[in-house]
C-alpha cells in the first residue's frame, strides 16, 4: 500500500506547516539569498502596488529560482503566496499567468489558503496538462478534499498513464476504498495494456488493492461536481493528454 510521502516529495511539500517550511528554507540559504527571501516575504505581507500588469510581490515569485536556487524555489514561492494572503481569485490569476514552476507553487498552496472548492478549476486544468509535476501537485490535499469523484478517478488513471507515482496522491487509501467504479476502470486499463503486450504499472495493482471494500463499512462518497458544472465524458481509460491553454508569461517573469 502507498505509504507516507517521502520528505522531498511533492505531497510532503504541500503538507508541510508554514513555520517549519520557512525555518527549513532559511537554514539552507546563504546570507544574500536569505536577505532576499525575508524582503520578498515582507513585500508580500505589505502587498505593495502594481508593477505593470502584476503586483510587485508577484515578480518575486518569478525570481525565486534565480535568487534562492531551484531546489528551494517551490517552498519559497509557497511562502510568498502565504505571506500575501492570496485568495482563490489571486491564486487563479497567478496560476493563469505563471510559468509551470509558479503554477506548481499555487497548487501546493491551495490546501493552506483556500478553505472551500473555489479553486477546483485550477486543479482540473493542471490534470489536463502534459506536465507530470503539475499532475502530481494537482492531486494533493486540496484535490483530496474538493475534487469530485469523476475527475479524481481520472486523475488517478492519469498518474498511471503518465508515470506519476501514486504515493503523490493525497488521501488515496481513503478515497479509493470500496470504489467499485475505480476498480473497474483499473481492471479495464490493465486488460488493455496486457492485450497490447505492454507492461501493467505496479502502482495499478497497489491502487486496485485499495478499492476492496472495508470490512463492515462502505467508502464515503467523494465531493460531487459543483452545481452547473459538467463532469466530462465518462471515458474509462485516459487517452493521450492535451496541453491546456497557457497565456504568455508577463514581461519580466522567468521559470
Sine and cosine of phi, psi and omega as CSV:
sin_phi,cos_phi,sin_psi,cos_psi,sin_omega,cos_omega
0.00,0.00,0.56,-0.83,0.05,-1.00
-0.86,0.51,0.71,-0.71,-0.04,-1.00
-0.98,-0.22,-0.35,-0.94,0.02,-1.00
-0.92,0.39,0.54,-0.84,-0.02,-1.00
-0.92,0.39,0.57,-0.82,0.06,-1.00
-0.91,0.42,0.42,-0.91,-0.10,-0.99
-0.85,0.53,-0.58,0.82,-0.05,-1.00
-0.99,-0.11,0.18,0.98,-0.09,-1.00
-0.98,0.20,0.26,-0.97,0.06,-1.00
-0.86,0.51,-0.70,0.72,-0.03,-1.00
-0.91,0.42,-0.66,0.75,0.03,-1.00
-0.87,0.49,-0.61,0.79,0.02,-1.00
-0.91,0.42,-0.65,0.76,0.01,-1.00
-0.94,0.35,-0.47,0.88,-0.06,-1.00
-1.00,0.01,-0.26,0.97,-0.12,-0.99
-0.91,0.42,0.75,-0.66,0.10,-1.00
-0.88,0.47,0.55,-0.83,-0.09,-1.00
-0.87,0.50,-0.69,0.72,-0.05,-1.00
-0.88,0.47,-0.67,0.74,0.02,-1.00
-0.92,0.39,-0.62,0.79,0.00,-1.00
-0.90,0.43,-0.70,0.72,-0.01,-1.00
-0.90,0.43,-0.69,0.73,0.01,-1.00
-0.88,0.48,-0.68,0.73,-0.01,-1.00
-0.90,0.43,-0.72,0.70,-0.01,-1.00
-0.88,0.47,-0.75,0.66,-0.05,-1.00
-0.86,0.52,-0.60,0.80,-0.06,-1.00
-0.94,0.34,-0.31,0.95,-0.04,-1.00
-0.97,-0.24,-0.04,1.00,-0.03,-1.00
-1.00,-0.09,0.53,-0.85,0.10,-0.99
-0.98,0.21,0.02,-1.00,-0.13,-0.99
-0.87,0.50,-0.72,0.70,-0.04,-1.00
-0.92,0.40,-0.69,0.72,-0.01,-1.00
-0.91,0.41,-0.63,0.78,0.00,-1.00
-0.92,0.40,-0.62,0.79,0.04,-1.00
-0.90,0.43,-0.68,0.73,0.05,-1.00
-0.89,0.45,-0.68,0.73,-0.01,-1.00
-0.87,0.49,-0.75,0.67,0.00,-1.00
-0.89,0.46,-0.64,0.77,0.02,-1.00
-0.92,0.40,-0.63,0.77,0.01,-1.00
-0.90,0.44,-0.64,0.77,0.04,-1.00
-0.92,0.40,-0.64,0.77,0.03,-1.00
-0.90,0.44,-0.66,0.75,0.03,-1.00
-0.90,0.44,-0.65,0.76,0.01,-1.00
-0.91,0.41,-0.65,0.76,0.01,-1.00
-0.91,0.40,-0.58,0.82,-0.01,-1.00
-0.99,0.17,-0.34,0.94,0.00,-1.00
0.77,0.64,0.89,0.45,0.02,-1.00
-0.91,0.41,0.09,-1.00,-0.14,-0.99
-0.94,0.35,-0.11,-0.99,-0.08,-1.00
-0.97,0.23,0.52,-0.85,0.14,-0.99
-0.83,-0.56,1.00,-0.06,-0.15,-0.99
0.95,0.31,-0.73,-0.68,-0.07,-1.00
-0.99,0.13,-0.10,0.99,-0.07,-1.00
-0.74,-0.67,0.26,-0.97,0.01,-1.00
-0.96,0.27,0.41,-0.91,-0.02,-1.00
-0.85,0.53,-0.68,0.73,-0.05,-1.00
-0.90,0.44,-0.45,0.89,0.03,-1.00
-0.92,0.38,-0.49,0.87,0.07,-1.00
-0.90,0.44,-0.52,0.85,0.01,-1.00
-0.92,0.39,-0.51,0.86,0.08,-1.00
-0.86,0.51,-0.64,0.77,-0.02,-1.00
-0.94,0.34,-0.49,0.87,-0.07,-1.00
-1.00,0.06,-0.19,0.98,-0.20,-0.98
-0.83,0.56,-0.69,0.73,-0.02,-1.00
-0.90,0.44,-0.67,0.74,-0.02,-1.00
-0.94,0.33,-0.61,0.79,-0.08,-1.00
-0.99,0.15,-0.59,0.81,-0.14,-0.99
-0.90,-0.44,-0.08,1.00,-0.01,-1.00
1.00,-0.06,0.60,-0.80,-0.06,-1.00
-0.88,0.48,-0.47,0.88,-0.02,-1.00
-0.94,0.33,-0.32,0.95,0.00,-1.00
-0.93,-0.37,-0.08,1.00,-0.17,-0.99
-0.88,0.47,-0.67,0.74,-0.02,-1.00
-0.86,0.51,-0.75,0.66,-0.02,-1.00
-0.90,0.44,-0.65,0.76,0.02,-1.00
-0.88,0.48,-0.70,0.72,-0.01,-1.00
-0.90,0.43,-0.66,0.75,0.04,-1.00
-0.86,0.51,-0.69,0.72,-0.03,-1.00
-0.93,0.37,-0.56,0.83,0.07,-1.00
-0.91,0.41,-0.69,0.73,0.04,-1.00
-0.88,0.48,-0.63,0.78,0.02,-1.00
-0.92,0.39,-0.70,0.72,0.01,-1.00
-0.88,0.48,-0.56,0.83,0.00,-1.00
-0.98,0.20,-0.11,0.99,-0.03,-1.00
0.81,0.58,0.71,0.71,-0.07,-1.00
-0.90,0.44,0.79,-0.62,0.04,-1.00
-1.00,-0.07,-0.08,-1.00,-0.07,-1.00
-0.87,0.50,-0.66,0.75,-0.01,-1.00
-0.91,0.42,-0.68,0.73,0.01,-1.00
-0.91,0.42,-0.70,0.72,0.01,-1.00
-0.90,0.44,-0.60,0.80,0.04,-1.00
-0.90,0.43,-0.67,0.74,0.02,-1.00
-0.90,0.43,-0.71,0.71,0.02,-1.00
-0.88,0.48,-0.66,0.75,0.01,-1.00
-0.89,0.46,-0.75,0.67,-0.06,-1.00
-0.90,0.45,-0.59,0.81,-0.08,-1.00
-1.00,-0.03,-0.22,0.98,-0.20,-0.98
-1.00,0.05,0.20,-0.98,0.15,-0.99
-0.97,0.26,0.10,-0.99,0.03,-1.00
-0.86,0.51,-0.62,0.78,0.00,-1.00
-0.90,0.43,-0.67,0.75,0.03,-1.00
-0.93,0.36,-0.57,0.82,0.05,-1.00
-0.90,0.43,-0.64,0.77,0.06,-1.00
-0.86,0.50,-0.69,0.73,-0.01,-1.00
-0.88,0.48,-0.65,0.76,0.04,-1.00
-0.87,0.48,-0.72,0.69,0.00,-1.00
-0.88,0.47,-0.65,0.76,0.04,-1.00
-0.91,0.42,-0.55,0.83,-0.08,-1.00
-0.99,0.16,-0.33,0.94,-0.10,-1.00
-0.79,0.61,-0.76,0.65,-0.06,-1.00
-0.90,0.44,-0.37,0.93,-0.01,-1.00
-1.00,0.06,-0.48,0.88,-0.20,-0.98
-0.92,-0.40,-0.33,0.94,-0.04,-1.00
-0.86,-0.52,0.95,-0.32,-0.09,-1.00
-0.97,0.25,-0.41,0.91,-0.05,-1.00
-0.90,-0.44,-0.23,-0.97,-0.10,-0.99
-1.00,0.08,0.27,0.96,-0.12,-0.99
-0.89,0.46,-0.37,0.93,-0.07,-1.00
-0.94,-0.34,0.31,0.95,-0.01,-1.00
-0.87,0.49,-0.52,0.86,0.00,-1.00
-0.87,0.49,-0.49,0.87,0.06,-1.00
-0.91,0.42,-0.71,0.71,0.02,-1.00
-0.88,0.48,-0.72,0.70,-0.01,-1.00
-0.88,0.48,-0.63,0.78,0.03,-1.00
-0.90,0.43,-0.70,0.72,-0.01,-1.00
-0.88,0.48,-0.58,0.81,-0.01,-1.00
-0.95,0.31,-0.21,0.98,0.05,-1.00
-1.00,-0.04,-0.07,1.00,-0.07,-1.00
-1.00,0.07,0.17,-0.99,0.10,-1.00
-1.00,-0.01,-0.11,0.99,-0.10,-0.99
-0.99,0.14,0.94,-0.33,-0.07,-1.00
-0.91,0.41,-0.47,0.88,0.04,-1.00
-0.94,0.33,-0.55,0.84,0.09,-1.00
-0.94,0.34,-0.65,0.76,0.03,-1.00
-0.87,0.50,-0.71,0.70,0.01,-1.00
-0.88,0.47,-0.70,0.72,0.00,-1.00
-0.91,0.41,-0.55,0.84,-0.04,-1.00
-0.91,0.41,-0.47,0.88,-0.08,-1.00
-0.99,-0.12,0.54,0.84,0.04,-1.00
-0.99,0.14,-0.32,-0.95,-0.08,-1.00
-0.87,0.50,-0.52,0.85,-0.01,-1.00
-0.91,0.41,-0.71,0.71,0.04,-1.00
-0.90,0.43,-0.61,0.79,0.01,-1.00
-0.86,0.52,-0.56,0.83,-0.02,-1.00
-1.00,0.05,-0.55,0.84,-0.24,-0.97
-0.83,-0.55,-0.28,0.96,-0.03,-1.00
-0.96,0.27,0.73,-0.68,-0.03,-1.00
-0.91,0.41,0.31,-0.95,-0.14,-0.99
-0.87,0.49,-0.69,0.73,-0.02,-1.00
-0.85,0.52,-0.79,0.62,-0.05,-1.00
-0.94,0.33,-0.53,0.85,0.04,-1.00
-0.91,0.41,-0.70,0.71,0.03,-1.00
-0.85,0.53,-0.71,0.71,-0.02,-1.00
-0.94,0.34,-0.44,0.90,0.12,-0.99
-0.91,0.42,-0.66,0.75,0.06,-1.00
-0.89,0.45,-0.70,0.72,0.06,-1.00
-0.89,0.46,-0.59,0.81,0.02,-1.00
-0.89,0.46,-0.63,0.77,0.06,-1.00
-0.86,0.50,-0.73,0.68,0.00,-1.00
-0.90,0.43,-0.61,0.79,-0.04,-1.00
-0.93,0.36,-0.57,0.82,-0.10,-0.99
-0.97,-0.24,-0.07,1.00,0.03,-1.00
1.00,0.04,0.25,0.97,0.08,-1.00
-0.97,0.25,0.82,-0.58,0.00,-1.00
-0.86,0.51,0.70,-0.71,-0.02,-1.00
-0.94,0.34,-0.22,0.98,0.12,-0.99
-0.88,0.47,-0.31,0.95,0.02,-1.00
-0.99,0.16,-0.17,0.99,-0.03,-1.00
-1.00,0.08,0.91,-0.41,-0.04,-1.00
-0.92,0.39,0.65,-0.76,0.09,-1.00
0.84,0.55,0.55,0.84,-0.08,-1.00
-0.87,0.49,-0.73,0.69,-0.07,-1.00
-0.87,0.48,-0.64,0.77,-0.02,-1.00
-0.93,0.37,-0.73,0.69,-0.09,-1.00
-0.97,0.24,-0.44,0.90,0.00,-1.00
-0.99,0.11,-0.31,0.95,-0.14,-0.99
-0.86,0.50,0.80,-0.60,0.06,-1.00
0.87,0.49,0.40,0.92,0.01,-1.00
-1.00,0.02,1.00,-0.04,-0.07,-1.00
-0.91,0.42,-0.57,0.82,0.00,-1.00
-0.93,0.37,-0.66,0.75,0.07,-1.00
-0.89,0.46,-0.66,0.75,0.03,-1.00
-0.86,0.50,-0.68,0.74,0.02,-1.00
-0.89,0.45,-0.70,0.72,0.00,-1.00
-0.88,0.48,-0.67,0.74,0.01,-1.00
-0.91,0.42,-0.68,0.73,0.00,-1.00
-0.90,0.44,-0.67,0.74,0.03,-1.00
-0.89,0.46,-0.66,0.75,-0.01,-1.00
-0.91,0.40,-0.66,0.75,0.03,-1.00
-0.89,0.45,-0.68,0.74,0.01,-1.00
-0.89,0.45,-0.65,0.76,-0.02,-1.00
-0.90,0.44,-0.69,0.73,0.00,-1.00
-0.93,0.38,-0.66,0.75,0.01,-1.00
-0.89,0.45,-0.67,0.74,0.00,-1.00
-0.90,0.44,-0.49,0.87,0.00,-1.00
-1.00,0.02,0.06,1.00,0.00,-1.00
0.96,0.29,0.42,0.91,-0.02,-1.00
-0.95,-0.31,0.52,-0.86,-0.02,-1.00
-0.93,0.37,0.53,-0.85,0.06,-1.00
-1.00,-0.07,0.80,-0.60,-0.02,-1.00
-0.84,0.54,0.69,-0.72,0.03,-1.00
-0.86,0.52,-0.57,0.82,0.01,-1.00
-0.87,0.50,-0.47,0.88,0.00,-1.00
-0.88,0.48,-0.70,0.72,0.00,-1.00
-0.93,0.37,-0.53,0.85,0.06,-1.00
-0.90,0.43,-0.69,0.72,0.03,-1.00
-0.94,0.35,-0.64,0.77,0.00,-1.00
-0.85,0.52,-0.63,0.78,0.03,-1.00
-0.90,0.44,-0.52,0.85,0.00,-1.00
-0.95,0.32,-0.34,0.94,-0.04,-1.00
-0.98,0.18,-0.08,1.00,0.03,-1.00
-0.90,0.45,0.66,-0.75,0.01,-1.00
-0.87,0.50,0.63,-0.78,0.08,-1.00
-0.97,0.25,0.59,-0.81,-0.01,-1.00
-0.90,0.44,0.84,-0.54,0.08,-1.00
0.98,0.18,0.18,0.98,0.00,-1.00
-0.37,-0.93,0.19,-0.98,0.01,-1.00
-0.88,-0.48,0.38,-0.92,0.03,-1.00
-0.94,0.35,0.83,-0.56,0.06,-1.00
-0.91,0.41,0.65,-0.76,-0.04,-1.00
-0.91,0.41,0.53,-0.85,0.08,-1.00
-0.98,0.21,0.05,-1.00,0.01,-1.00
-0.86,0.52,0.65,-0.76,0.06,-1.00
-1.00,0.07,0.38,-0.93,0.05,-1.00
-0.85,0.53,0.61,-0.79,0.04,-1.00
-0.89,0.46,0.47,-0.88,-0.04,-1.00
-0.83,0.55,0.77,-0.64,0.06,-1.00
1.00,0.06,-0.08,1.00,-0.01,-1.00
-0.98,-0.22,0.75,-0.66,0.01,-1.00
-0.97,0.26,0.61,-0.80,0.01,-1.00
-1.00,-0.03,-0.10,0.99,0.06,-1.00
1.00,-0.06,0.19,-0.98,-0.02,-1.00
-0.92,0.39,0.52,-0.85,-0.03,-1.00
-1.00,0.10,0.93,0.38,0.03,-1.00
-0.99,0.10,0.74,-0.67,-0.09,-1.00
-0.98,0.17,-0.68,0.73,-0.06,-1.00
-0.87,-0.49,0.76,-0.65,-0.05,-1.00
-0.91,0.42,0.65,-0.76,0.11,-0.99
-1.00,-0.07,0.04,-1.00,-0.02,-1.00
-0.82,0.58,0.82,-0.57,-0.09,-1.00
-0.92,0.39,0.52,-0.86,0.05,-1.00
-0.98,-0.22,0.69,-0.73,0.02,-1.00
-0.90,0.43,0.63,-0.77,0.04,-1.00
-0.99,0.15,0.36,-0.93,0.06,-1.00
-0.87,0.50,0.65,-0.76,-0.01,-1.00
-0.70,-0.71,0.99,-0.13,-0.02,-1.00
-0.86,0.51,0.39,-0.92,-0.03,-1.00
-0.85,0.53,0.55,-0.84,-0.02,-1.00
-0.97,0.24,0.71,-0.71,-0.01,-1.00
-0.85,0.52,0.44,-0.90,-0.01,-1.00
-0.85,0.52,0.69,-0.73,0.06,-1.00
1.00,-0.05,-0.06,1.00,-0.03,-1.00
-1.00,-0.08,0.46,-0.89,-0.02,-1.00
-0.70,-0.71,0.21,-0.98,0.04,-1.00
-0.95,0.31,0.00,0.00,0.00,0.00
